[in-house]
Structures are given as structure tokens and as C-alpha cells.
Amino acid sequence: MVAFPFHIHATDGAARTGVLETPRGEIRTPAFMPVGTAGTVKGLLVDQVRATGADIVLGNTYHLMLRPGAERVARLGGLHKFMRWERPILTDSGGFQVMSLAGLRKITEEGVSFQSHIDGSRHMLSPERSIEIQADLLGADIVMQFDECPALPAPEAEVRRAMELSLRWGARSKAAFGTRTTQALFAIVQGGVDEGLRRRSAEALVAEGFDGYAIGGLAVGEGHDEMVRALEFTTPLLPSDRPRYLMGVGKPIDIVESVARGVDMFDCVLPTRAGRHGQAWGDAGPVNLKGARFAEDIAPLDETLDCPASREYSKAYLHHLVKSGELLGQVLLSWHNIAYYQSLMARLRAVIAAGTLSDFVAQFRAGLAKRDA
């Protein structure tokens, strides 16, 4: 018995569009989840995020457990109330951030002991503690198993060790999660870009039984072509009636190609990170508003988007804000980028429903090739 019903409304090749039902509202798929690392999608009000069309946001276990503290968030009513977002929230397990600490952490069978990058304090994050933070203290709707995610490229033996450890941690995560029905637990398939390791991971996790299945360990250095190749042999291994979530991806072309291969959910810091650095995203890639060619450009970023940041401010004004280091420039570009990503997901849902995804993908690729030329 899965926690959240997942209804697939249409398919086009391997791609699917549908709805994941949660107690806090429907998530239309394919879906892009804006990243709210520390309880905020950087620079934006939750009302602005919702107005772009986002059905769900992502919260970060590692950052919230360190500041303001998971127990404090719980005392203040949970993450939804704390950040004033009443729709679904997915939290990552904290594993990716802890693994990236390198010299500040030690991995054992029990979990990962690490030193805070904020104040140097020592902490232990285990599968059980990760589930407690996500499900009990933060109150996430979708909880991720604790896993280890090695950066690529890496030796096959290292990728195998991390994958096998993640399987054991997945079983412990599920045991700690228990029989909850108002929250869902997603597994994470690991194995780098090795087909045999991915198969071993997927088959074991599917046999264990989870509410959804994430594909982790991609977009960590292997490159676009290798990522796509890994998806081609990984997504068919996952249950067709459960959501598939590609973690930490990514660029629009990565999303388009991944949707065509059966992925339903995505997250990435790219839209807001790019906005803070003066970049506006569109189908043809990012545009750097610092460029002198925009100094007297009175055109808006994109009149087709239902977003004030995209329609109501000239590129000349945005150029001025970016060059002046004004915070408003970062806010407006982040707002536009989130709106663009949500528009892209809406278009993908529409073309899948219409059975014209292959045409859309071809046009998208052609647009990027034309830009590169």
C-alpha cells in the first residue's frame, strides 16, 4: 500500500504526465521543485514561488538541522508553518551535503559523523536520525532515504561500496519510517554510470518496496551524455506506477532529455543561483545581463511568461541593477528563472498529453544547436 496515489494521465514513448496526490495538494508531473535550502527559495516570497506554478518545494535536512536546528523548527510548528508554505515539501536526506564535506566527515556503517561548516560542532547523521529529522521534526511530505553519493568519476570499487552501503541504509531508513500513511518515503538508486551496479541497486530497492524511486549520483561530474545513457538503462528498472525523481538536475536540456526517458520529478539550485549571478534562463540557454549589449535594450526578458519579472522590466533596467549590485536584480532574475522552469514543465506536460513530445525535443535541441553555431 503506497502512501500517495500516482495517476498517469498520458504517455508518449517513455515519457509520462500525471498527478501525485498528497494530503497537502496535487503535484502535477513532470514537476520541477524549487530548492528552499534553508526554508526559503532564495530571494523570493512563497507567494511568488506559488504564482510561478510550483506545486512543491524542496527543503534541506543538513542546513536546517544545523541552523536553526530541527528541534527548534518542530517547536515552531514544523517546516510548512515556519516558512509559510502549506503545499507539499520534499526534504533531501542530508547525505549529499555531508558527503561533500570531505575532510570534515567520517563514514561508517552506522552513518556519517561530521563537523559543522558553521561553527565546527560535531554531529552524527544516520539513517534513523535523518528520517527523524525529515519526518518527525521538519514534517516533510516526501522523505528521502539516507544514502551515500560519491562524486564522479570514481573507481568502480568505490561506486560499488557506496551503492551497497546505500542499500543497507535504505533498509534502515524504511524501518525507521515505519507505516506512516500521511507521508511518503522515496528510495535512492545509486551505482554511478555502471549498468550492472544500477541494476543491482534498483532491483534490491524495488523488492524492498518504497513510495517512489529517486535516481541519485548523476549530475555529479559525469557529463550530459553519460547522464542520459545512465537514465536509459535505469528508468526501465523502476516501477511504472510510482514517481521517478532525478535528483539535482538541472539545466533545461537535461530536464527535457530526462522527461523523454521517463523521469517525473526534478530539483536544482540552478534557477536561483543563476539569478543571483545575473543570468536569465530560456530555451536557448542562459543570458548574462551583465553584457553591455543590454544597456539600452528596452525589451522584457520574456513577454510570454505570466511573471512580472519576465514581462514588466526591461533588460536595460535589469542590466543596470546587476551592474550596480542591487539586490532587486537578483530577486527579479531568480523570479524569472523559476517562472521559466515552471513554464517549461507545463509545456512538457502539454506535449506529452498531445503525443508530440518528440517534435518538442527535436525543436529544443535545434534551438540550442543554432545558439551554439
C-alpha angles and dihedrals in degrees: 000000000000121000099228124036113234116204118193108205100181141359133204112186106311092338121101137190124197147111133282108207118216131170088252097050145295124302111210113215139253082047135180116208115208110224116246097184100176099021094290137080093232114263097357137101114233088242089059091049092050092047090059088064100260113154097185140018132204126238126198119236096196096052096041094048089055098040127050086353128246094249090053092051088051092051088051092055104273133289097293093057094037094058095029095240110133097179126084122308127195117199125201117228096246090242098113094052093045092049090053092059090082106178093026097064143057124204120214134160088265094057139272124315112200146167119243114249087214105056107352094251117152123245140172121217115191130165090262094048092046091053091046091053095045101040106027106028105029093029097219119184093216117036125194126219117246111258145161118245116192119201116247140274094047135149114275091241091056093048090048093049092050092046093051092046089050090053091055091045089049091057090048091047090054092048090051092047092055123178101330115157102184093057131048131221121213124199122219121226113213134179107116113237094323111117095206093051092046090051092050091050096044096046093050093048094046089051089051090053124229136181092245140355128235126197107222133177097052129110086037099114106305097106133237099284094050091046091053091047091052091051091052092063098032107051094056088059092061126083111272092217097057131071118266116211124193106204123225097001125167153163117066093252089051089053094046093050092045094050088053087057096052106271117145108183137040141176133185140159090221100100096056096033090053090047091055089053097050099262127134118197128219139151091284092054132258125339117208107222091196088077116114091228089075096054093101101019106128095185119107122239095254125347091191094067120089092227127108092219090056099042109029107046126068122233086238091060092045089049089053093050093048094047090047093050091238115166091223089068091057091047095049095046092047090049091050092048094051089048091050092051092050090048089052091053091049091052091049091051090050097049092046089053090048093047093238101111094119091058091048093050091048092050091047092052091046091053092054092046090052091051092049091049 
